[in-house]
Amino acid sequence: LDANTAFLPHKVPAWATEDAGVAMVDDTGYVTAVGLGATDVTASVDGVVGRVHVTVSPPEIALEFGTVTFTSAELGPDPAAQSVQVRTRRLVEVTGLAVGPIVYGAGASGWLQASLDQTTSPATLLLAAQTGSLTAGSYTAQVPITSTNAGNSPAMLQVIFDVATGPTIGLSPTAVDLFAVPSGADPTPVTVQVANAGGGTLAGLSVGTISYGAGASGWITSATLDATTAPATLTIQGAVGSLVGGTYTAQVPILSTGAVNSPQTVAVTFTVTNLATIQLSSS
């Protein structure tokens, strides 16, 4: 354009680059990247110079997500695997992709597996978390994605694993009392409510082997659950039989195949006496 911005059709600019090791330019002004760095490309017409700054940068790793979250519960199944797409931020694909050593936060390590399906973008990062013996809490890890030609290697992916409280045996009450007189009628049965005090499903409930304190054994004739999945009711029946006056104790264990606190015990006290006793419905 001339000084009045009118088009000058027969003027041919002379193109040049100040650093041919960074970028080259042909007679039409087409710029080709040669190496990393920065330079100026110029066009000159009759002593008038136009200038553009050219920066040649390496490709960069681009992750589909910055953070991935897994959820599970104590003693629960492993969560479903997740995937993250690994791409490039520039026209050139990143190469030599690999997963570096995983860096774990406080609490636990070794619960995450990470792998790439190929070493050149676009690639898929596969993530699998393992619940294992993890207790309730939130766990973190950093997964580094490296590349032989990316300018931002390693790119870090954050992984969070939230583990909820698993099935937990809850007893109400945790201690019960039986009363009888020597050679008298058997005591009235007592009941205990068994509930899930945690997450998930409390299943596989059963009564374990009863243990007795000093003095006598076998005086609990039955301890039965009306269901194997919470909520359930435990009914305990005692028999006075030939017991003499005194106080007898026993522990009734409640077990579960999937509870994080199995077993839990119900303390049973059997008072055999001719004396009047104060009995409270709840202590």
N, C-alpha and C positions, 0 to 999 in steps of 0.2 A: 504494500500500500504506500502511496505517496504521502506527502505531508498533509494532503487534504483527504486522506483515507480512500483515495480512488485506487482501484485495482490496477496493478502493472503486470500485464500478462506475459511480457517477454523477459522479465527479470528472473534469472536462475540463481537461487541461493547456493552458496558454498557451505557444505556441512562439514563439521569437524568435531572431534572429541578430544578432551584434554588428557584423558587416560584410557588408551586403547586396551589396557589390561583389565579394565572394569567394564567398559561398554564400547561398542563400535557403532558407527552410523554410516549408511550408504548415501548415494547421491540423491535419493528420494526422501531422506530424513527418517528412514526406518532404523530403529535402534535395536541392537542385539546385545544381550547381556553376555559378558565374557567371564568375569570373576567377581568375587565379593568385594564390595567397597562403594565409593561414591565418586562421581565425576560430573563435569559440565559438558553438555552437548550444545554446540553453537551453530547458528545459521547466519551467513554474512551476505549482504547485498549492497554494493556500492558504499562500503564502509559502515553500513548500519548493521549492528550485530544483535541478534536475538539469542537468548540463553535459557536453557532449562537444566535444572539439577536432576541428575539421575542417580538413584541409589539401588544397588543390586544386593538383595538380602537372600539368605538361605530359606528354604521351605520351613514351615513350622508345623509341629504336631497339633492337630485340632481334635479334642475329645468331645464326643457327643454330649456327655454330661460331666459336670465337675464333681458331683457327689452321687454315690449310689447307696441306698439304704436297704438292709435286710431286716426282717423281723421273724422271731420265733419265740418259743417258751422253753423253760427249763425241762430237760428230758424229752422235749418234743422232737418232731422230725426236722431234718435239715430244710431250710427254706429253698424255694425254687431258684435255680441258677439265673443269673442276669447277664446281659451283654451290653457292651458299649462300643460304638463305632469310632474307629480311629482314622482320621482323614488328614488332609493338608490344608493349610490356610493360603497357599499360593499355587501357581500353575504347575509347579514341579512336585511330583509325589515324594513323600518321605520314604527312605529306604533303610534297611538294616534295623527294622523295628524289633524290639525285645522288651521283655518284662524284667525290671531290675528287682533286687531284693526288697520284699515287702517290709515296711516299717510299721510296727504295731504301737498303739498307745498303751497307757497303763491298764492293767487288769488281766490281760490274757494275750497269748500269741498263738500262731499256728492254725487259727480257725479259718483262714481264707486261702483259696487256691485261685491263681490267675494265669491265663495263657492266651496267646495270640494265634489266630488261624493262619496268618502268613506274615512275612517280614516286610512287605511293601504296602503302603496305603493305596486304596482303602482296605483296612483290616478290621477284624472283629475281636475285641477283647472279651474273653469269657471269664466270668466270676462265679465262684461257688463257695458259699459259707457253710461251715459245719457246726452244728449246735454242740455236739459232744457232751462234755461235762460242764459246760459254761453255766454259771449261776446267773440269777436275774441281774441285769445291769445293761449299760450301754458301752459297747466296745468300738474302737476306731482303728483304722489302718490306712496307710498311704501306699498306693501302688504306683511306682515310677515306670513310665513308658519312655524308653530310650530309642535313639535313632542315630545312625552314622552320618546323616547329612542335615538333620534338623537344627535350626538355630536355637530352639527352646528346649533342647533335650537336657535333662529328662522333664517330661510333662507329668504332673502329679495328679492322680485321681484319689479322692477321699472316699473311703468306704466306712459306713456306720452299720453296726450290728446291734439292734435292740432286742434284748432277750427278756421276755416278761416272766413273772413268777409262775412256776409250773403248778400242777395240781398239788394241793396241800391238805393233809388231813386236819380237820378242825373238830374237836370234841366238846360237847356241852351237855353236862358238866364233865370235868376231867376226874372227879372223885365222887363216889356214891357210897351210901351206908345201908346196911341190912341190919334188921333187929329181930331177935327171937328170944324166947325163954327156954331154959333147959328142958328137953323132952317135950317141948311144945310144938305148935304148928310151924311149918316152914315160913320164912319171911315173905313179904310181898315182893314180887319182882320189881326191879328198878330198870329204867331205860336211860340211854345216852344217845343224843343226836349226833350223827356223823355227817359233817358238811364239808364242802370244798372251800377252803379258805384262800385258795390261790386262783390261778387261771386254768384254762383248758377243762378237761373232764377228769374227775376223780373216779377211776374205775379199778376193777380187780380187787375190790375190798374183801377181806377175810379176817377171821379171828385166829390169832396165833396160839401158841401153847401157854396156858395160864401158869404163872409162877406164884407160889404161896410163901408167906412169911412163916416164922416159927410158931409152933403150937399144933397145927393141924393142916391137912390138905384135903383136896377133893370135895370140899363142902360147896363149891360152885358146881351145880349139876348141869347147867347149860348157859352158854353165852352165844347168842345167835344174832345174825344180821338179817334184816328183812329184804335187803337188796345188796347187790355187789357194786352198784354205782351210786355215788352220792347224789342227792341226800338219802341217808339210810338211818334206820333205828337199830341200836344194839339193845337187846333185852338180856338181863342177867338174872338168873334164878339161883337162890341158895337153898340149902337144906340143913336143918339143925342136927338131925341124926342123933348121934351120941355125944355131941359136943357138950362139954361142961361150961360153966360160966367163965367168961373171958372175952377178950377182944382178939379177933383174927383178921389177918390182912392177906390180900392177893393183888396181883397185877394182871390185867387182861389186855394183851397187845392187839391193836388194830393195824392190820397191814394193808398195803396197796401196791400193786405191780407198777404203778406209774407215779406215785407221790414222791415229792422231793424230801419229805420228812418221815417216811415210813421206817419203823413202826412208831405209833403213838400209843401210850398205855392209859388205861382207866384204872385208877386206884380204888380198890373195893375194901371197905372195912365192915366186918361182921361182929356186932356186939351181941353176945349171949348173956342175958342177966335177968334176974327176977325183979330187979329194981326198976322203978319208972325212969324213963329216959326222955330227955328233951330232944325232939326231932324237928329240924328246920327244913322247909321245902327248898330253900336255897341258902347257902352260907355266904 
